[in-house]
Amino acid sequence: MGGVGTHRVFRFADLPLCPALLRDLVSRTVSSCAYFDQHPGPHSWGVTEPLGDLIAERIHREVRRLTTGDDNPTDADDP
């Protein structure tokens, strides 16, 4: 970083992507790892996001409720 105050100059390093591929033989899809090369830990497809999974579950539940016309869902885990 160079400069001072509002005249700072930033540089971003380009990191090569991880070359790992996940091949699903049933659906014939290929997913590439979204992390940088030689990253620590598991590849991106092995990492879960609990909040994202919760949001997706609630959306699916709401879609099922709207498509079945059930205004009184029976899911007990709904707050």
C-alpha positions in Angstrom: 0.0 0.0 0.0 1.4 3.4 -0.9 0.3 7.0 -0.5 -1.4 8.7 2.5 -4.9 9.8 3.4 -7.4 9.6 0.6 -4.7 9.0 -2.0 -3.9 5.5 -0.9 -3.0 2.9 -3.6 -4.1 -0.7 -3.0 -2.8 -3.8 -4.9 -4.6 -7.1 -5.0 -2.7 -10.3 -5.6 -4.1 -12.8 -8.1 -4.0 -16.2 -6.5 -4.3 -19.3 -8.7 -7.4 -21.4 -8.1 -7.4 -24.8 -6.6 -7.2 -27.4 -9.4 -9.4 -29.9 -7.6 -12.5 -31.2 -9.3 -15.5 -33.1 -7.9 -17.1 -35.3 -10.5 -20.6 -36.7 -10.0 -20.8 -39.8 -12.1 -24.6 -40.1 -11.9 -25.5 -36.6 -13.0 -22.2 -36.1 -15.0 -21.6 -32.7 -13.4 -18.2 -31.4 -12.6 -17.7 -28.9 -9.7 -14.4 -27.0 -9.2 -13.1 -25.9 -5.9 -13.8 -22.2 -5.4 -10.8 -21.6 -3.1 -7.2 -20.7 -3.9 -4.5 -23.2 -4.7 -2.9 -25.0 -1.7 -5.7 -23.7 0.6 -5.8 -25.2 4.1 -8.7 -27.4 5.1 -11.4 -29.1 2.9 -12.4 -28.1 -0.6 -15.3 -25.7 -1.0 -17.8 -28.4 -1.8 -17.1 -30.0 1.6 -17.9 -26.8 3.6 -21.5 -26.3 4.7 -23.1 -23.0 5.7 -25.7 -23.8 8.5 -27.5 -20.4 8.1 -27.8 -20.9 4.3 -29.2 -24.4 4.8 -31.7 -23.1 7.4 -32.9 -20.3 5.0 -33.3 -22.8 2.2 -35.2 -25.2 4.4 -37.6 -22.5 5.4 -38.1 -21.3 1.8 -38.9 -24.9 0.7 -41.3 -25.3 3.6 -43.1 -22.1 2.7 -43.3 -23.1 -1.0 -44.8 -26.4 0.0 -47.3 -24.6 2.2 -48.3 -22.2 -0.6 -48.6 -24.9 -3.2 -50.7 -27.2 -1.1 -52.9 -24.4 0.3 -52.2 -25.5 3.8 -52.4 -22.4 6.0 -51.7 -24.4 9.2 -48.2 -26.1 8.8 -47.7 -29.1 11.0 -43.9 -28.6 11.4 -43.3 -28.6 15.1 -39.8 -27.1 14.8 -41.1 -23.8 13.4 -40.8 -20.9 16.0 
